[in-house]
Amino acid sequence: MPFGVFRSLLPYLWPKNDAGARLRIVAAGGALVAAKVATVLVPIAYSRAVDALAPKGANPILVIPVAMILAYGLLRLGSSGFAELRDALFAAVQQRAVRRIALQTFRHLHLLSLRFHLDRQTGALGRAIDRGTAGIESVLRLAVFNVLPTLFEVVLVTLVLWRLFDWRFALITFAAVGAYLAFTVGFTGMRLRIRRQMNDVDNEAKNKALDSLINHETVKYFGNEAHEAARFDESLALYERAAVRSQVTLDMLNSGQAAIVAVGLAIIMLLAAEGVRAGTMTVGKFVLVNTYLLQLYQPLNFLGFVYREMRQGLLDMEQMFRLLTVVPEIADPPGAPALPAPAKLKGAVTFEGVRFGYTPEREVLRGVSFSVPAGGTLAIVGPTGSGKSTITRLLFRFYEPTAGRILIDGTDIRTVTQASLRAAIGIVPQDTVLFNDTIRYNIAYGRPDATEREVEAAARLAQVHDFVHGLPEGYATRVGERGLKLSGGEKQRVAIARTLLKNPRILILDEATSALDTATEREIAAALRSLEQGRTTLMIAHRLSTVVDADEILVLEAGTVVERGTHAALLARGGLYARMWALQAVERENGELAEGMKAVEAAVAPG
């Protein structure tokens, strides 16, 4: 059993600075002991009642052992009542521990780098947390308040049998329990490998299903429903085989456990019968031995189930606890100060010889240097794959440069807290992903404590208020998974409103109008220009017409700065920027011609 994982649970079971939780644990422990003592005394009261009722002589006088019968009833009531009290006291501790571990794991996942999340499937992380928290509930409930009580009861019963009869009864009982536990532990270890295989195959099947459902439009575009079903069925077939093996071995385990208990029970009953025949034992004591063994059979059988469940629970917890051991790639230095609040920040941004690659073999930025004065506007353009979006990720500290440094107001961003850095920067991303919640929630995500009036004001500036107001549910309209119920332009306007509401000091526009039509782009351009006023702005752009008013334009190619200057200066140079402008000018003319033809066709259409 992975006791390292079990030890990691102890701080949550006995938390520091939580006297209430510790008091509940102590009280639950007292109820546990009381329940087991009452359980062990029940057969004794029962056997004495039987002896009192047994005929004695030719003309027996039946005397009802009222006291023993009442004691029997009270002990059974106490056994059940204290057990329920134990569970009630421990429930709060158990659920609080599960809550704390789940929250800690969730927070830790958000501390991990973007590289970690891009390398892993979100569905697998969700499954790991789900199974891990379920495993914690199982282990805390079963291990602490079922394994220990059962072992305690076995020791008590063994001592009682030794005290009331002789060492042979105690030895046989102890040997049967030992054989039962040894068989269970050994066989369960073999079944654990099958369970691991089931978990791996289950993860694979669920990930394939999740990916397929999330990308259902792509599946339909290419008519690959049958292909996706075949891939999913392949994983289900592997799970089916592992599940059958698991059930067969479980049946074998149950049969072996029953055989061990049956042999131990038969041997002890033979000894007790011999004692009754020899006159050294009464019928009541014969009943006592039988009752004890039958009483032990249920917890012993349950102990096997508990052990299996604990192994499974600990196995399910392993993956989640491994997540907690992953060291964040990006971490704040000890005692790191915070950047000034956005209202007090000037916002000058400087890149000094920044080099970076997502892998050592693939360097994306190769010594990029530039400076944006406070309140200035810098546009970064270049072919696809030149490193434009990587600059944004480095500024947010999603990654660290392999060489060089990034400064805000002369301060290296690696020396300040990530929270204060990201509070100072706002972004309108090219690929807008929204939460599966309401439009109001997605806009207010820029500043969760914003009022309804502030949310609507931001929506008006982003030219999205009229659209939202016209929806049947208005701002309470849910946008669907990743915002799929909205068009690309509508999603981008929501993203602009979200950033407007955040009101950052440094603004990044990463293809902020790429999903908009020409008319809407012109409408939003005015809002963006007002948003840029007094702020340091970095514009990542593919459509060069959106950056002509920038103070400086940086042209990237293959991770290096090949040109820089104003729009007019770059056109006069006749380099890469001028060639890109010429190509896009032809595209604009063709697009305007196509729009004009559509307008003419619409005008002359019948009706």
C-alpha positions as CSV (number, residue, x, y, z in Angstrom):
1,M,0.0,0.0,0.0
2,P,1.4,3.5,-0.9
3,F,1.7,4.7,2.7
4,G,3.4,7.8,1.5
5,V,0.1,8.9,0.0
6,F,-1.7,7.9,3.2
7,R,0.7,10.0,5.3
8,S,0.0,13.0,3.1
9,L,-3.7,12.8,4.3
10,L,-2.8,13.1,8.0
11,P,-2.4,16.9,8.0
12,Y,-5.9,17.2,6.6
13,L,-7.3,14.7,9.1
14,W,-5.6,16.4,12.1
15,P,-5.4,20.0,10.8
16,K,-3.3,22.6,12.6
17,N,-5.1,25.6,14.1
18,D,-8.5,23.8,13.9
19,A,-9.4,22.9,17.5
20,G,-13.0,22.1,16.4
21,A,-11.9,19.4,13.9
22,R,-9.5,17.8,16.4
23,L,-12.2,17.8,19.1
24,R,-14.6,16.0,16.6
25,I,-11.9,13.4,15.9
26,V,-11.4,12.7,19.6
27,A,-15.1,12.5,20.2
28,A,-15.5,10.2,17.2
29,G,-12.7,8.0,18.5
30,G,-14.5,7.8,21.9
31,A,-17.7,6.8,20.2
32,L,-15.8,4.2,18.2
33,V,-14.4,2.5,21.3
34,A,-17.7,2.6,23.1
35,A,-19.4,1.0,20.0
36,K,-16.9,-1.8,19.8
37,V,-17.0,-2.6,23.5
38,A,-20.8,-2.8,23.4
39,T,-20.6,-5.0,20.3
40,V,-18.2,-7.5,22.1
41,L,-20.5,-7.6,25.2
42,V,-23.6,-8.4,23.2
43,P,-22.8,-12.2,22.8
44,I,-22.0,-12.5,26.5
45,A,-25.4,-11.2,27.6
46,Y,-27.0,-13.4,25.0
47,S,-25.2,-16.6,26.2
48,R,-26.1,-15.9,29.8
49,A,-29.8,-15.5,28.9
50,V,-29.6,-18.8,27.1
51,D,-28.1,-20.5,30.1
52,A,-30.8,-19.0,32.4
53,L,-33.5,-20.4,30.1
54,A,-31.9,-23.9,29.7
55,P,-33.8,-26.7,31.5
56,K,-32.2,-27.9,34.7
57,G,-33.4,-31.2,36.2
58,A,-36.6,-33.2,35.7
59,N,-39.0,-30.4,36.8
60,P,-37.4,-27.2,35.8
61,I,-38.9,-23.9,36.9
62,L,-38.7,-21.4,34.1
63,V,-37.3,-18.0,35.3
64,I,-37.2,-15.3,32.7
65,P,-33.8,-13.6,32.8
66,V,-35.3,-10.1,32.5
67,A,-32.0,-8.3,33.4
68,M,-29.9,-10.2,30.8
69,I,-32.5,-9.7,28.1
70,L,-32.7,-6.0,28.8
71,A,-28.9,-5.8,28.9
72,Y,-28.8,-7.6,25.6
73,G,-31.2,-5.0,24.1
74,L,-29.4,-2.0,25.5
75,L,-26.0,-3.3,24.4
76,R,-27.2,-3.8,20.8
77,L,-28.8,-0.3,20.9
78,G,-25.5,1.2,22.2
79,S,-23.4,-0.6,19.6
80,S,-25.6,0.9,16.8
81,G,-26.1,4.3,18.4
82,F,-22.4,4.9,19.1
83,A,-21.5,3.8,15.6
84,E,-23.9,6.3,14.1
85,L,-22.6,9.0,16.5
86,R,-19.1,8.3,15.3
87,D,-20.0,8.7,11.7
88,A,-22.0,11.9,12.3
89,L,-19.0,13.4,14.2
90,F,-16.5,12.5,11.5
91,A,-18.6,13.6,8.6
92,A,-17.7,17.3,9.0
93,V,-14.0,16.5,9.3
94,Q,-14.0,14.2,6.3
95,Q,-15.8,16.6,4.0
96,R,-13.7,19.6,5.1
97,A,-10.5,17.5,4.4
98,V,-11.8,16.7,0.9
99,R,-12.7,20.4,0.3
100,R,-9.2,21.6,1.4
101,I,-7.3,19.1,-0.8
102,A,-9.5,19.7,-3.8
103,L,-9.1,23.5,-3.4
104,Q,-5.3,23.1,-2.9
105,T,-5.0,21.0,-6.1
106,F,-7.2,23.5,-8.1
107,R,-5.0,26.4,-6.9
108,H,-1.8,24.5,-7.7
109,L,-3.0,23.7,-11.2
110,H,-3.5,27.5,-11.8
111,L,0.1,28.1,-10.5
112,L,1.6,25.7,-13.1
113,S,3.0,27.1,-16.3
114,L,1.3,27.4,-19.6
115,R,3.7,24.8,-20.9
116,F,2.4,22.2,-18.4
117,H,-1.2,22.8,-19.5
118,L,-0.4,22.7,-23.2
119,D,1.4,19.4,-22.7
120,R,-1.6,17.8,-21.0
121,Q,-5.2,17.1,-21.8
122,T,-7.7,19.0,-19.7
123,G,-10.1,16.0,-19.5
124,A,-7.4,13.9,-18.0
125,L,-6.7,16.5,-15.3
126,G,-10.4,16.7,-14.5
127,R,-10.7,12.9,-14.2
128,A,-7.6,12.8,-12.0
129,I,-9.1,15.3,-9.6
130,D,-12.5,13.7,-9.6
131,R,-11.1,10.2,-8.8
132,G,-8.6,11.7,-6.4
133,T,-11.2,13.5,-4.3
134,A,-13.5,10.4,-4.3
135,G,-10.5,8.3,-3.2
136,I,-9.9,10.7,-0.3
137,E,-13.4,10.3,0.9
138,S,-13.1,6.6,0.7
139,V,-9.8,6.4,2.5
140,L,-10.8,8.8,5.3
141,R,-14.0,7.0,5.9
142,L,-12.9,3.4,5.6
143,A,-9.3,3.4,6.9
144,V,-9.8,5.6,10.0
145,F,-13.2,4.3,11.1
146,N,-13.5,0.8,9.7
147,V,-10.0,-0.8,9.6
148,L,-9.0,0.3,13.0
149,P,-12.4,-0.6,14.6
150,T,-12.4,-4.0,13.0
151,L,-8.8,-4.8,14.2
152,F,-9.8,-3.5,17.7
153,E,-12.8,-5.8,17.7
154,V,-10.7,-8.8,16.6
155,V,-8.2,-8.2,19.5
156,L,-11.1,-7.8,22.0
157,V,-12.8,-11.0,20.8
158,T,-9.6,-12.9,21.0
159,L,-9.0,-11.8,24.6
160,V,-12.5,-12.7,25.6
161,L,-12.3,-16.2,24.1
162,W,-9.0,-16.7,25.9
163,R,-10.4,-15.5,29.2
164,L,-13.7,-17.4,29.0
165,F,-12.4,-20.7,27.5
166,D,-8.7,-21.5,26.8
167,W,-5.8,-20.6,24.6
168,R,-6.8,-22.9,21.7
169,F,-9.9,-20.9,20.9
170,A,-8.0,-17.6,20.9
171,L,-5.1,-19.1,18.8
172,I,-7.5,-20.6,16.2
173,T,-9.4,-17.3,15.9
174,F,-6.2,-15.3,15.6
175,A,-4.7,-17.7,13.1
176,A,-7.9,-17.5,10.9
177,V,-7.8,-13.7,11.0
178,G,-4.1,-13.7,10.1
179,A,-4.6,-16.1,7.2
180,Y,-7.6,-14.0,6.0
181,L,-5.6,-10.8,6.1
182,A,-2.5,-12.3,4.4
183,F,-4.6,-13.9,1.6
184,T,-6.5,-10.6,1.1
185,V,-3.3,-8.5,1.0
186,G,-1.5,-10.8,-1.4
187,F,-4.4,-11.3,-3.8
188,T,-5.3,-7.6,-3.8
189,G,-1.8,-6.7,-4.8
190,M,-2.3,-8.7,-8.0
191,R,-5.6,-7.1,-8.6
192,L,-4.1,-3.6,-8.2
193,R,-2.2,-4.0,-11.5
194,I,-5.5,-4.7,-13.3
195,R,-7.0,-1.6,-11.7
196,R,-4.2,0.6,-12.9
197,Q,-4.8,-0.7,-16.4
198,M,-8.5,0.0,-16.1
199,N,-7.7,3.6,-15.0
200,D,-5.3,4.2,-17.9
201,V,-7.8,2.8,-20.5
202,D,-10.7,4.7,-18.9
203,N,-8.6,8.0,-19.1
204,E,-7.9,7.3,-22.7
205,A,-11.5,6.6,-23.6
206,K,-12.8,9.6,-21.8
207,N,-10.2,11.9,-23.4
208,K,-11.1,10.7,-26.8
209,A,-14.8,11.2,-26.2
210,L,-14.2,14.7,-24.7
211,D,-11.9,15.8,-27.6
212,S,-14.5,14.5,-30.1
213,L,-17.4,16.2,-28.5
214,I,-15.6,19.5,-28.1
215,N,-14.6,19.4,-31.7
216,H,-17.9,18.1,-33.0
217,E,-18.1,20.8,-35.7
218,T,-14.7,19.6,-37.1
219,V,-15.9,16.0,-37.0
220,K,-19.0,16.9,-39.0
221,Y,-17.1,19.0,-41.5
222,F,-15.0,16.0,-42.5
223,G,-17.8,13.4,-42.0
224,N,-15.7,11.4,-39.5
225,E,-18.4,10.3,-37.1
226,A,-17.7,6.6,-37.8
227,H,-14.0,7.1,-37.4
228,E,-14.5,8.8,-34.0
229,A,-16.9,6.0,-32.9
230,A,-14.3,3.4,-33.9
231,R,-11.5,5.1,-31.9
232,F,-13.8,5.3,-28.9
233,D,-14.9,1.7,-29.2
234,E,-11.3,0.6,-29.4
235,S,-10.6,2.1,-26.0
236,L,-13.9,0.7,-24.6
237,A,-12.9,-2.8,-25.8
238,L,-9.6,-2.6,-23.8
239,Y,-11.6,-1.4,-20.8
240,E,-14.1,-4.3,-21.2
241,R,-11.3,-6.9,-21.1
242,A,-9.7,-5.3,-18.1
243,A,-13.1,-5.0,-16.3
244,V,-13.8,-8.7,-16.9
245,R,-10.4,-9.7,-15.5
246,S,-11.1,-7.5,-12.5
247,Q,-14.5,-9.2,-11.8
248,V,-13.1,-12.7,-12.2
249,T,-10.2,-12.1,-9.8
250,L,-12.7,-10.4,-7.4
251,D,-14.8,-13.6,-7.4
252,M,-11.7,-15.7,-6.7
253,L,-10.8,-13.4,-3.8
254,N,-14.2,-13.7,-2.3
255,S,-14.2,-17.5,-2.6
256,G,-10.8,-17.7,-0.9
257,Q,-11.9,-15.5,2.0
258,A,-15.1,-17.5,2.6
259,A,-13.1,-20.7,2.6
260,I,-10.7,-19.4,5.3
261,V,-13.5,-18.2,7.5
262,A,-15.5,-21.5,7.1
263,V,-12.5,-23.6,8.0
264,G,-11.8,-21.5,11.1
265,L,-15.4,-21.6,12.1
266,A,-15.7,-25.4,11.8
267,I,-12.6,-26.1,13.9
268,I,-13.7,-23.8,16.7
269,M,-17.3,-25.3,16.7
270,L,-15.8,-28.8,16.9
271,L,-13.8,-27.7,20.0
272,A,-16.9,-26.1,21.6
273,A,-19.1,-29.2,20.8
274,E,-16.5,-31.4,22.5
275,G,-16.5,-29.1,25.6
276,V,-20.4,-29.4,25.8
277,R,-20.2,-33.2,25.5
278,A,-17.5,-33.4,28.2
279,G,-19.5,-31.1,30.5
280,T,-16.9,-28.3,30.6
281,M,-19.0,-25.9,28.6
282,T,-22.7,-25.0,28.8
283,V,-25.0,-24.6,25.9
284,G,-24.9,-20.9,26.4
285,K,-21.1,-20.9,26.0
286,F,-21.5,-23.0,22.8
287,V,-23.9,-20.4,21.5
288,L,-21.4,-17.7,22.7
289,V,-18.6,-19.1,20.6
290,N,-20.8,-19.5,17.5
291,T,-22.2,-15.9,17.9
292,Y,-18.7,-14.5,18.3
293,L,-17.5,-16.2,15.1
294,L,-20.5,-15.2,13.1
295,Q,-20.2,-11.6,14.5
296,L,-16.5,-11.6,13.4
297,Y,-17.4,-12.9,9.9
298,Q,-19.1,-9.8,8.8
299,P,-16.4,-7.3,9.8
300,L,-13.8,-9.7,8.4
301,N,-15.6,-9.9,5.1
302,F,-16.1,-6.1,5.2
303,L,-12.4,-5.7,6.0
304,G,-11.5,-7.4,2.8
305,F,-13.8,-5.0,0.9
306,V,-12.3,-2.0,2.9
307,Y,-8.8,-3.0,2.0
308,R,-9.7,-3.3,-1.7
309,E,-11.4,0.0,-1.6
310,M,-8.5,1.6,0.2
311,R,-6.0,0.3,-2.4
312,Q,-8.2,1.6,-5.2
313,G,-8.7,4.9,-3.4
314,L,-5.0,5.4,-2.8
315,L,-4.3,4.4,-6.4
316,D,-6.8,7.0,-7.6
317,M,-5.2,9.6,-5.3
318,E,-1.7,8.9,-6.6
319,Q,-2.2,10.9,-9.8
320,M,-3.7,13.8,-8.0
321,F,-1.0,14.0,-5.4
322,R,1.6,13.8,-8.1
323,L,0.1,17.0,-9.6
324,L,0.8,18.7,-6.2
325,T,4.4,17.7,-6.5
326,V,4.9,19.4,-9.8
327,V,7.0,22.5,-9.2
328,P,5.7,25.6,-11.0
329,E,8.0,26.6,-13.8
330,I,7.2,30.3,-13.1
331,A,7.4,31.3,-9.5
332,D,7.6,34.6,-7.6
333,P,10.9,35.2,-5.8
334,P,10.7,35.1,-2.0
335,G,9.5,38.4,-0.7
336,A,8.9,39.8,-4.3
337,P,7.4,43.3,-4.3
338,A,4.3,44.2,-6.3
339,L,4.2,46.5,-9.2
340,P,2.5,49.8,-8.4
341,A,-1.3,49.8,-9.0
342,P,-2.2,50.4,-12.6
343,A,-3.4,53.9,-11.7
344,K,0.1,54.8,-10.4
345,L,2.1,52.9,-13.1
346,K,3.6,54.8,-16.0
347,G,3.7,51.7,-18.2
348,A,6.9,51.9,-20.2
349,V,7.8,48.5,-21.7
350,T,11.3,47.4,-22.7
351,F,12.7,44.2,-24.2
352,E,16.4,43.9,-24.0
353,G,18.0,41.2,-26.1
354,V,15.2,38.7,-25.4
355,R,15.8,35.1,-26.6
356,F,13.3,32.3,-26.2
357,G,12.4,28.9,-27.5
358,Y,9.5,26.6,-26.6
359,T,12.1,23.8,-26.9
360,P,15.9,24.0,-26.9
361,E,15.9,22.9,-30.6
362,R,13.3,25.6,-31.6
363,E,14.3,29.1,-30.8
364,V,11.4,31.5,-31.6
365,L,12.9,34.8,-30.6
366,R,16.5,35.6,-31.3
367,G,17.7,38.7,-29.5
368,V,14.6,40.9,-29.8
369,S,15.0,44.4,-28.4
370,F,12.6,47.3,-28.4
371,S,11.2,50.0,-26.1
372,V,7.7,51.5,-25.8
373,P,7.5,54.7,-23.9
374,A,4.7,55.3,-21.4
375,G,1.5,56.0,-23.3
376,G,3.1,55.1,-26.6
377,T,1.9,52.6,-29.2
378,L,4.0,49.9,-30.8
379,A,2.7,47.6,-33.5
380,I,4.4,44.3,-34.1
381,V,3.8,42.7,-37.5
382,G,5.4,39.9,-39.5
383,P,4.7,36.6,-41.3
384,T,3.0,33.8,-39.5
385,G,5.4,32.0,-37.1
386,S,7.7,35.0,-36.7
387,G,7.2,35.2,-32.9
388,K,4.6,38.0,-32.5
389,S,2.3,36.2,-30.0
390,T,5.3,34.8,-28.1
391,I,6.2,38.4,-27.1
392,T,2.7,38.6,-25.5
393,R,3.2,35.4,-23.6
394,L,6.6,36.5,-22.3
395,L,5.2,39.9,-21.2
396,F,2.6,38.1,-19.2
397,R,5.3,35.8,-17.7
398,F,3.7,32.6,-19.0
399,Y,7.3,31.7,-19.9
400,E,10.7,33.0,-18.9
401,P,13.2,34.3,-21.5
402,T,16.2,32.1,-22.0
403,A,18.3,35.2,-22.3
404,G,17.8,38.9,-22.0
405,R,15.2,40.7,-19.8
406,I,11.8,42.4,-19.9
407,L,11.3,45.7,-18.0
408,I,8.2,47.7,-17.0
409,D,9.1,51.2,-15.9
410,G,12.7,50.0,-15.5
411,T,11.8,47.0,-13.3
412,D,12.6,43.5,-14.4
413,I,9.2,41.7,-14.4
414,R,10.9,38.5,-13.0
415,T,11.5,40.4,-9.7
416,V,7.8,41.3,-9.0
417,T,4.7,39.3,-8.2
418,Q,2.9,37.7,-11.1
419,A,-0.5,38.9,-9.8
420,S,0.6,42.6,-9.8
421,L,2.2,42.2,-13.3
422,R,-1.0,40.7,-14.8
423,A,-3.2,43.3,-13.1
424,A,-1.4,46.0,-15.0
425,I,-1.8,44.3,-18.4
426,G,-5.0,43.8,-20.4
427,I,-5.3,41.9,-23.6
428,V,-7.8,41.4,-26.4
429,P,-6.7,38.0,-27.8
430,Q,-7.0,36.8,-31.3
431,D,-8.6,33.6,-30.3
432,T,-11.3,34.6,-27.8
433,V,-12.4,31.8,-25.5
434,L,-15.4,32.5,-23.3
435,F,-16.7,30.7,-20.2
436,N,-19.8,28.6,-20.5
437,D,-21.8,31.2,-18.6
438,T,-23.7,34.4,-19.3
439,I,-22.6,37.4,-21.3
440,R,-22.7,39.4,-18.1
441,Y,-20.4,37.0,-16.4
442,N,-17.9,37.0,-19.3
443,I,-17.7,40.8,-19.5
444,A,-17.5,41.2,-15.7
445,Y,-14.6,38.7,-15.7
446,G,-12.4,41.7,-16.4
447,R,-13.4,43.0,-13.0
448,P,-15.6,40.6,-11.0
449,D,-16.7,43.3,-8.6
450,A,-18.0,45.7,-11.3
451,T,-21.5,47.0,-11.1
452,E,-24.3,46.3,-13.7
453,R,-23.9,49.9,-14.9
454,E,-20.2,49.5,-15.4
455,V,-20.6,46.3,-17.3
456,E,-23.2,47.9,-19.7
457,A,-20.9,50.9,-20.1
458,A,-18.0,48.7,-21.3
459,A,-20.4,46.8,-23.6
460,R,-21.5,50.1,-25.2
461,L,-17.9,51.1,-25.8
462,A,-17.2,47.8,-27.4
463,Q,-20.3,48.1,-29.7
464,V,-21.9,45.0,-28.3
465,H,-24.6,46.5,-26.0
466,D,-27.3,46.8,-28.7
467,F,-26.7,43.2,-29.8
468,V,-27.0,41.9,-26.2
469,H,-30.0,44.1,-25.4
470,G,-31.8,42.6,-28.4
471,L,-31.4,39.0,-27.2
472,P,-34.4,37.4,-25.4
473,E,-32.5,37.0,-22.2
474,G,-30.2,40.0,-22.6
475,Y,-27.1,39.9,-20.5
476,A,-28.3,36.7,-18.9
477,T,-27.8,34.8,-22.2
478,R,-25.5,31.9,-21.9
479,V,-22.7,31.8,-24.5
480,G,-22.2,28.0,-24.6
481,E,-19.1,25.9,-24.5
482,R,-16.1,28.2,-25.3
483,G,-18.6,30.8,-26.5
484,L,-19.7,28.7,-29.5
485,K,-23.2,30.2,-29.5
486,L,-21.8,33.6,-30.5
487,S,-20.2,34.5,-33.8
488,G,-16.5,35.3,-34.0
489,G,-17.1,39.0,-34.2
490,E,-19.5,38.9,-31.2
491,K,-17.0,36.9,-29.1
492,Q,-14.3,39.4,-30.0
493,R,-16.5,42.4,-29.0
494,V,-17.2,40.7,-25.6
495,A,-13.5,40.3,-25.2
496,I,-13.0,44.0,-25.9
497,A,-15.7,44.9,-23.4
498,R,-14.0,42.6,-20.8
499,T,-10.7,44.4,-21.2
500,L,-12.3,47.8,-21.2
501,L,-13.8,46.9,-17.8
502,K,-10.4,45.8,-16.5
503,N,-9.0,49.3,-17.3
504,P,-5.3,48.2,-17.5
505,R,-2.3,50.5,-17.8
506,I,-0.7,48.4,-20.5
507,L,-2.9,47.2,-23.4
508,I,-2.2,44.3,-25.8
509,L,-4.3,44.1,-28.9
510,D,-3.5,40.7,-30.4
511,E,-5.4,40.8,-33.8
512,A,-8.2,42.5,-31.8
513,T,-10.4,43.0,-34.9
514,S,-9.4,40.0,-36.9
515,A,-12.9,38.4,-36.7
516,L,-14.8,41.6,-37.5
517,D,-16.3,42.8,-40.8
518,T,-15.0,46.0,-42.3
519,A,-17.9,48.1,-41.0
520,T,-17.8,46.8,-37.5
521,E,-14.0,47.1,-37.5
522,R,-14.3,50.8,-38.2
523,E,-16.9,51.2,-35.4
524,I,-14.7,49.5,-32.9
525,A,-11.6,51.2,-34.0
526,A,-12.8,54.4,-32.4
527,A,-13.5,52.6,-29.1
528,L,-10.0,51.1,-29.3
529,R,-8.4,54.4,-29.9
530,S,-10.2,55.9,-26.9
531,L,-9.1,52.9,-24.9
532,E,-5.5,53.4,-26.0
533,Q,-5.4,57.1,-24.8
534,G,-2.9,57.5,-22.0
535,R,-2.0,53.8,-22.1
536,T,1.0,51.9,-23.4
537,T,-0.3,49.8,-26.3
538,L,1.2,46.8,-28.0
539,M,-0.6,45.9,-31.2
540,I,0.0,42.4,-32.6
541,A,-1.4,42.6,-36.1
542,H,-1.6,40.7,-39.4
543,R,-4.0,43.2,-41.1
544,L,-1.6,46.2,-41.6
545,S,-4.4,48.7,-42.1
546,T,-5.0,48.5,-38.4
547,V,-1.5,49.7,-37.4
548,V,-0.9,52.7,-39.7
549,D,-1.3,55.2,-36.8
550,A,1.1,53.4,-34.5
551,D,4.0,55.5,-33.1
552,E,6.4,52.7,-34.3
553,I,6.0,49.5,-36.2
554,L,8.3,46.5,-35.6
555,V,8.6,44.0,-38.4
556,L,9.6,40.5,-37.2
557,E,10.8,37.7,-39.4
558,A,12.1,34.3,-38.1
559,G,12.3,35.7,-34.5
560,T,14.4,38.8,-35.4
561,V,13.6,42.4,-35.9
562,V,14.3,43.1,-39.6
563,E,12.6,46.5,-39.9
564,R,11.3,49.3,-37.6
565,G,9.8,52.7,-38.1
566,T,6.6,54.5,-38.9
567,H,4.2,53.3,-41.5
568,A,5.3,56.0,-44.0
569,A,9.0,55.3,-43.4
570,L,8.6,51.6,-43.8
571,L,6.7,52.0,-47.1
572,A,9.4,54.3,-48.4
573,R,12.1,51.7,-47.5
574,G,10.5,49.2,-49.9
575,G,11.4,46.2,-47.7
576,L,9.3,43.3,-46.2
577,Y,6.7,45.7,-44.7
578,A,6.2,47.4,-48.1
579,R,5.8,44.0,-49.8
580,M,3.2,42.8,-47.2
581,W,1.3,46.1,-47.6
582,A,1.2,45.7,-51.4
583,L,-0.1,42.2,-51.1
584,Q,-2.8,43.2,-48.6
585,A,-3.8,46.1,-50.8
586,V,-4.6,43.8,-53.6
587,E,-6.6,41.6,-51.2
588,R,-8.5,44.7,-49.9
589,E,-9.4,45.7,-53.5
590,N,-10.6,42.3,-54.4
591,G,-12.6,42.1,-51.1
592,E,-14.2,45.6,-51.7
593,L,-15.0,44.5,-55.3
594,A,-16.7,41.4,-54.0
595,E,-18.7,43.4,-51.4
596,G,-19.8,45.8,-54.1
597,M,-21.0,43.0,-56.4
598,K,-23.0,41.5,-53.5
599,A,-24.6,44.9,-52.8
600,V,-25.5,45.3,-56.5
601,E,-27.0,41.8,-56.6
602,A,-29.0,42.5,-53.5
603,A,-30.3,45.8,-54.9
604,V,-31.5,44.3,-58.2
605,A,-32.8,41.0,-56.7
606,P,-36.6,40.5,-57.2
607,G,-38.8,41.7,-54.4
